[in-house]
């Protein structure tokens, strides 16, 4: 059984510490209203300017916080703490918040980056040292408010396997709402999940995998519903949504994707798909009767076996895959 061992934690920490403050290469998601907006990544985002793009930098910080919580005595702990001391300061957080106030930033990183920022805030709140959680709180609240403003006007979900997937956003935001005891936000997330997905039945998953997926649109929807619905409501919904999952159908969900070129950033997404499927399959299996879990647990193992050797080596995957591996190995909270 794969697990987040101390050795793996050390390896993942080394990967992330090698890129969270690496500014270039960089792929900004930035709208220019005029020449004054042409600025470097670190000028735009004094905290999350590394890791090739803003959202990957956010979830790499989440991974470092998770590793620090799970393995507080690891050799990299002091480096992680020093990084957080440098980055999670009131001034830098205020600058990140100011960026969101620009009219052109309304849709910035929606919903993927929103979700990961809240996931990071939830993880920081679980650490014994609360300084970093307190510092990041204004930015987390700004993104929580974006969920509050956006979900009521979002008539339809987005079901793709990339950053725009709305089920992923609900799933990760739920952890923040619970960690901060924000029952109103949690109620909104739950109501939205029911509205978007509650009537879904017999998902064929015929479109998976698409060529640049890193999420399974079927499995992440099911995982969002598992996380948000009470057990007595989730069980019948899940049985109707993927009625043959315990028997290995739809078959496409049980076979790892083939990755032909890991230097191609979009194709490299498919390693992330293997990891995120493993995360969802493991979590969903625990919601099933023990007699029905084996096919899903075996599929999760196959996906991990396919992706784990490829977390580093080419920067197109190295700047983000370890955080998805951490989800797969230790993300069922």
C-alpha positions in Angstrom: 0.0 0.0 0.0 1.4 3.4 -1.0 1.8 5.9 1.9 3.4 9.2 2.6 6.5 7.8 4.3 9.2 10.1 5.8 11.4 9.4 2.9 8.8 10.4 0.4 7.9 13.4 2.4 11.6 14.5 2.3 11.7 13.9 -1.4 8.5 15.9 -2.0 9.7 18.8 0.2 13.0 19.0 -1.7 11.1 19.2 -5.0 8.8 22.0 -3.8 11.6 24.0 -2.1 13.4 23.9 -5.4 10.7 25.7 -7.3 8.4 27.7 -5.0 10.8 30.7 -5.2 11.9 30.0 -8.8 10.4 32.9 -10.8 11.2 31.7 -14.3 10.0 30.1 -16.5 6.6 31.6 -15.7 3.2 31.4 -17.3 1.2 34.4 -15.8 -2.6 34.5 -15.9 -2.8 38.3 -16.1 -4.9 40.9 -17.8 -3.2 44.1 -19.0 -5.4 47.2 -18.9 -2.5 49.4 -19.9 1.3 49.4 -20.1 1.7 50.0 -16.3 0.3 46.4 -15.9 3.3 44.8 -17.6 5.1 43.7 -14.5 7.2 40.7 -13.5 5.6 37.8 -11.7 7.1 38.7 -8.3 5.9 42.3 -8.7 2.4 41.0 -9.4 2.4 38.3 -6.8 5.0 38.7 -4.0 4.0 35.4 -2.4 3.0 33.1 -5.2 5.4 34.0 -8.1 7.2 30.7 -8.4 6.5 27.2 -9.5 5.8 28.2 -13.2 2.3 29.6 -12.4 0.4 31.1 -9.5 -1.9 28.1 -8.8 1.0 25.6 -8.8 2.8 27.8 -6.3 -0.2 27.9 -4.1 -0.7 24.1 -4.0 3.1 23.6 -3.6 2.8 25.7 -0.4 -0.1 23.6 0.6 2.0 20.5 0.2 4.8 21.9 2.3 2.3 22.8 5.0 0.9 19.3 4.9 4.4 17.7 5.0 5.3 19.9 8.0 2.2 18.8 9.8 2.7 15.2 9.1 6.4 15.1 9.7 7.3 18.0 12.0 10.7 16.6 12.7 11.8 16.2 9.0 15.1 17.7 8.1 13.4 20.3 5.8 11.1 21.6 8.6 13.3 24.6 9.4 13.5 25.5 5.7 9.7 25.3 5.3 9.2 27.4 8.4 11.7 30.0 7.1 9.9 30.1 3.8 6.6 30.6 5.4 8.1 33.4 7.6 9.4 35.1 4.5 6.2 34.8 2.5 3.2 34.9 4.8 3.6 38.4 6.0 0.9 41.1 6.3 2.5 43.2 3.6 2.8 40.5 1.0 -0.7 39.2 1.7 -2.1 42.8 1.3 -0.4 42.9 -2.1 -1.9 39.7 -3.2 -5.3 41.0 -2.0 -4.8 44.2 -3.9 -4.3 42.3 -7.1 -7.7 40.8 -6.7 -9.3 44.2 -6.4 -8.5 45.1 -10.0 -11.5 44.8 -12.4 -9.6 42.6 -14.7 -8.9 40.0 -12.0 -12.6 39.1 -11.4 -12.1 35.6 -12.9 -8.5 35.2 -11.9 -7.9 31.5 -11.3 -11.6 30.6 -11.0 -12.2 28.1 -9.5 -9.0 26.1 -9.3 -6.8 28.7 -7.8 -9.6 29.8 -5.5 -10.0 26.3 -4.2 -6.3 25.7 -3.7 -5.8 28.9 -1.8 -8.6 27.9 0.6 -7.1 24.4 0.9 -3.8 26.0 1.8 -5.5 28.2 4.4 -7.2 25.2 6.0 -3.9 23.4 6.2 -2.1 26.3 7.8 -4.9 26.5 10.4 -4.1 22.9 11.4 -0.5 23.6 12.2 0.5 24.3 15.9 2.0 27.6 14.9 -0.9 29.9 13.9 1.1 32.9 12.7 1.0 31.9 9.1 -2.7 31.1 9.1 -3.5 34.5 10.7 -1.3 36.2 8.1 -3.0 34.5 5.2 -6.5 34.9 6.5 -7.4 38.2 4.6 -6.5 36.5 1.3 -8.4 33.4 2.2 -11.4 35.5 3.1 -11.2 37.3 -0.2 -11.4 34.0 -2.1 -14.1 32.7 0.1 -16.1 35.8 -0.7 -15.5 35.0 -4.4 -17.2 31.7 -3.9 -20.1 33.3 -2.1 -20.5 35.8 -4.9 -20.0 33.4 -7.8 -21.9 30.2 -6.9 -25.4 31.8 -6.8 -25.0 33.1 -10.3 -23.4 30.0 -11.8 -26.3 28.3 -13.4 -24.3 25.4 -14.7 -21.3 23.3 -13.6 -18.2 23.0 -15.6 -17.3 19.4 -16.2 -14.0 19.5 -17.9 -10.9 17.7 -16.6 -8.8 20.8 -16.2 -8.6 24.0 -14.0 -12.2 25.1 -14.7 -13.8 22.0 -13.2 -16.3 23.2 -10.6 -16.6 20.0 -8.6 -13.0 20.3 -7.7 -13.6 23.8 -6.5 -16.5 22.7 -4.3 -14.5 19.8 -2.9 -11.5 21.8 -1.8 -13.5 24.8 -0.5 -15.4 22.4 1.8 -12.2 21.7 3.8 -11.7 25.4 4.4 -15.4 26.0 5.3 -15.2 23.2 7.8 -11.8 24.3 9.2 -13.0 27.8 9.8 -16.4 26.8 11.0 -18.1 28.8 8.3 -21.4 27.0 8.3 -22.9 29.4 5.8 -20.3 28.8 3.2 -20.5 25.0 3.8 -24.3 25.2 3.3 -23.8 27.2 0.1 -21.3 24.6 -1.2 -23.6 21.8 -0.3 -26.6 23.4 -1.9 -24.7 24.1 -5.1 -23.5 20.5 -5.3 -27.0 19.3 -5.1 -28.2 21.8 -7.7 -25.4 21.1 -10.1 -25.0 17.3 -9.7 -27.9 15.9 -7.6 -29.9 14.6 -10.6 -26.8 13.0 -12.4 -27.3 9.3 -13.2 -25.4 6.5 -15.0 -22.3 8.6 -15.8 -20.6 6.8 -18.8 -17.3 8.6 -18.5 -17.0 8.1 -22.2 -15.0 11.4 -22.7 -12.2 10.3 -20.3 -9.4 10.8 -20.6 -9.2 13.9 -22.8 -5.8 14.9 -24.1 -4.8 17.3 -21.3 -6.9 16.2 -18.3 -5.5 16.1 -14.9 -8.9 15.6 -13.2 -11.4 12.9 -13.9 -14.7 14.8 -14.4 -16.6 11.7 -13.2 -14.6 10.8 -10.1 -14.0 14.4 -8.9 -17.8 15.0 -9.1 -18.3 11.8 -7.0 -15.6 12.9 -4.6 -17.2 16.3 -4.2 -20.5 14.8 -3.4 -19.0 12.3 -0.9 -17.3 15.2 0.8 -20.4 17.4 1.0 -23.4 15.2 1.4 -24.4 13.3 4.5 -23.7 9.6 4.1 -27.3 8.6 4.0 -27.8 11.0 1.0 -24.5 10.2 -0.7 -24.9 6.4 -0.8 -28.0 6.3 -3.0 -26.7 9.2 -5.2 -23.4 7.4 -5.8 -25.1 4.1 -6.5 -27.1 5.8 -9.2 -24.3 7.9 -10.6 -21.7 5.2 -11.1 -23.8 2.0 -10.6 -21.1 -0.4 -11.9 -18.0 1.2 -10.4 -17.4 -1.5 -7.8 -17.4 -4.0 -10.8 -14.9 -2.0 -12.7 -17.1 0.0 -15.0 -16.8 2.4 -16.7 -13.6 0.6 -17.6 -11.8 3.8 -18.7 -11.7 4.9 -15.1 -9.8 1.9 -14.0 -6.8 2.1 -16.4 -4.0 4.7 -16.1 -3.6 7.1 -19.0 -0.7 6.8 -21.3 1.8 9.7 -21.3 3.7 10.0 -24.5 5.8 13.1 -23.9 6.5 14.5 -20.4 8.2 17.6 -21.8 4.8 18.7 -23.2 3.0 20.6 -20.5 -0.5 19.6 -21.6 0.4 15.9 -22.2 2.2 15.9 -18.8 -1.2 16.7 -17.2 -2.1 13.0 -17.7 0.4 12.0 -14.9 -1.7 14.3 -12.7 -4.8 12.6 -13.9 -3.4 9.3 -12.7 -2.7 10.8 -9.3 -6.0 12.6 -8.9 -7.9 9.5 -9.9 -6.0 7.5 -7.3 -6.9 10.2 -4.7 -10.6 10.0 -5.6 -10.7 6.2 -5.9 -9.2 5.7 -2.5 -11.5 8.2 -0.9 -14.6 6.8 -2.6 -13.7 3.2 -1.7 -13.8 4.1 1.9 -17.4 5.2 1.5 -18.4 1.7 0.2 -19.0 -1.5 2.1 -15.8 -3.4 2.6 -16.8 -6.1 0.2 -17.0 -3.6 -2.6 -13.8 -1.7 -2.1 -11.2 -4.0 -3.7 -11.6 -3.1 -7.4 -11.3 0.6 -6.6 -8.4 0.2 -4.3 -6.6 -2.0 -6.9 -7.3 0.7 -9.6 -5.9 3.4 -7.3 -2.7 1.3 -6.9 -2.3 0.9 -10.7 -2.7 4.6 -11.2 -0.1 5.4 -8.5 2.3 2.8 -9.9 2.0 4.5 -13.3 2.6 8.1 -12.1 4.9 8.0 -9.0 8.1 7.4 -11.0 7.6 10.6 -12.9 7.2 13.4 -10.3 10.5 15.0 -11.2 12.8 15.2 -14.1 11.1 17.6 -16.4 9.9 21.0 -15.1 6.5 20.6 -16.9 5.5 18.0 -14.3 8.0 18.8 -11.6 6.5 22.1 -10.7 3.2 20.6 -9.6 2.9 16.8 -9.6 4.3 16.1 -6.1 1.4 18.0 -4.6 -1.1 15.8 -6.4 0.9 12.8 -5.2 0.5 14.1 -1.7 -3.3 14.3 -2.3 -3.3 10.7 -3.5 -1.3 9.4 -0.6 -2.6 11.6 2.2 -5.6 13.6 1.0 -8.6 11.9 2.4 -9.3 14.4 5.2 
